[in-house]
Amino acid sequence: MATVELTTANFDQVTTEGNGIVLVDFWADWCGPCKRFAPVYERSSDKHADITFGKVDTEAQQELAAKFDIRSIPTIMAIRDGVIVFAQPGALPESALENLIEQVQALDMDDVRKKLAEHKH
């Protein structure tokens, strides 16, 4: 599956519609590590048709980058069932990206939501 370009216009819709996993790559054209990570991200998107792989161009979508306090790129964010469950700057090696996907798939989202609710009180 090809990656989806995420913008302020479609970000919320793509990341919250239905249940499932959305990975987001915050990047910029001038960023060397971003360009080196791009093929890894694309290969992973081809392997996991059940996951939405999105990309946010931080130059074109400065409002989104600011909303999520993106200070370093690339930054990878994992969203499951509308909940951000991971966000970390740095290009990941392919094995680490696959490991991240496995961990996000294995999450007990009822437990995650329960812990979030407890944390808010």
C-alpha positions as CSV (number, residue, x, y, z in Angstrom):
1,M,0.0,0.0,0.0
2,A,1.3,3.4,-0.9
3,T,1.8,6.0,1.9
4,V,-0.8,8.6,2.4
5,E,0.2,12.3,2.4
6,L,-1.2,13.8,5.6
7,T,-2.3,17.4,5.8
8,T,-4.2,19.6,8.3
9,A,-7.2,18.9,6.1
10,N,-7.1,15.0,6.4
11,F,-5.0,14.2,9.4
12,D,-7.8,13.8,11.9
13,Q,-9.9,11.8,9.5
14,V,-7.1,9.4,8.6
15,T,-5.9,8.9,12.1
16,T,-9.2,8.4,13.9
17,E,-11.5,6.8,11.4
18,G,-12.3,3.2,12.4
19,N,-10.1,1.0,14.5
20,G,-6.7,0.3,13.4
21,I,-3.1,1.3,13.2
22,V,-1.7,4.4,11.6
23,L,2.0,5.1,11.4
24,V,3.0,8.7,10.7
25,D,6.4,9.8,9.4
26,F,7.2,13.5,10.0
27,W,9.8,14.4,7.5
28,A,11.2,17.2,5.2
29,D,12.7,17.2,1.8
30,W,16.0,18.8,3.0
31,C,16.5,16.2,5.8
32,G,19.1,13.6,4.9
33,P,18.1,11.0,7.5
34,C,14.5,11.4,6.4
35,K,15.5,10.5,2.8
36,R,17.5,7.5,4.0
37,F,14.5,6.3,6.1
38,A,11.9,6.8,3.3
39,P,12.7,3.4,1.5
40,V,12.5,1.5,4.8
41,Y,9.1,3.1,5.5
42,E,7.9,2.3,2.0
43,R,9.0,-1.3,2.2
44,S,7.2,-1.7,5.5
45,S,4.0,-0.2,4.0
46,D,4.1,-2.8,1.3
47,K,4.4,-5.6,3.9
48,H,1.5,-4.4,6.1
49,A,-1.6,-3.7,4.0
50,D,-3.7,-3.6,7.1
51,I,-1.8,-0.5,8.5
52,T,-2.1,3.0,7.2
53,F,1.3,4.6,6.6
54,G,1.1,8.4,6.5
55,K,3.7,11.1,5.8
56,V,3.7,14.7,7.1
57,D,5.9,17.1,5.2
58,T,6.8,19.4,8.1
59,E,7.7,22.2,5.7
60,A,4.3,22.2,4.0
61,Q,2.4,21.3,7.2
62,Q,4.0,23.5,9.8
63,E,0.7,23.6,11.8
64,L,0.7,19.8,12.2
65,A,4.3,19.8,13.2
66,A,3.7,22.4,15.8
67,K,0.5,20.6,17.1
68,F,2.6,17.5,17.9
69,D,5.6,19.5,19.0
70,I,7.9,17.9,16.4
71,R,11.4,19.3,17.1
72,S,13.5,16.7,15.3
73,I,12.9,14.8,12.1
74,P,12.3,12.2,11.1
75,T,9.9,11.5,13.9
76,I,7.8,8.3,13.9
77,M,4.4,8.3,15.5
78,A,2.1,5.3,16.0
79,I,-1.6,5.7,16.5
80,R,-3.9,2.9,17.3
81,D,-7.7,3.2,17.5
82,G,-7.2,7.0,17.6
83,V,-4.8,6.9,20.5
84,I,-1.1,8.0,20.1
85,V,0.8,5.0,21.6
86,F,4.3,5.9,20.4
87,A,6.2,8.9,19.2
88,Q,10.0,9.2,18.9
89,P,12.4,11.1,16.7
90,G,15.1,9.3,14.7
91,A,15.2,7.1,11.7
92,L,14.6,3.5,12.6
93,P,16.4,0.5,11.1
94,E,14.0,-1.8,9.3
95,S,14.1,-4.4,12.1
96,A,13.3,-1.8,14.7
97,L,10.3,-0.5,12.6
98,E,9.0,-4.0,12.3
99,N,9.4,-4.6,16.0
100,L,7.5,-1.3,16.7
101,I,4.7,-2.5,14.5
102,E,4.6,-5.9,16.3
103,Q,4.4,-4.1,19.7
104,V,1.6,-1.8,18.6
105,Q,-0.3,-4.7,17.2
106,A,0.0,-6.6,20.5
107,L,-1.3,-3.7,22.6
108,D,-4.4,-4.3,24.7
109,M,-6.2,-1.1,23.8
110,D,-8.8,-1.6,26.6
111,D,-5.9,-1.5,29.1
112,V,-4.3,1.5,27.3
113,R,-7.5,3.5,27.5
114,K,-8.0,2.5,31.2
115,K,-4.4,3.7,32.0
116,L,-5.0,6.9,30.1
117,A,-8.3,7.5,32.1
118,E,-6.5,6.8,35.4
119,H,-3.7,9.2,34.4
120,K,-6.1,12.0,33.7
121,H,-7.5,11.9,37.2
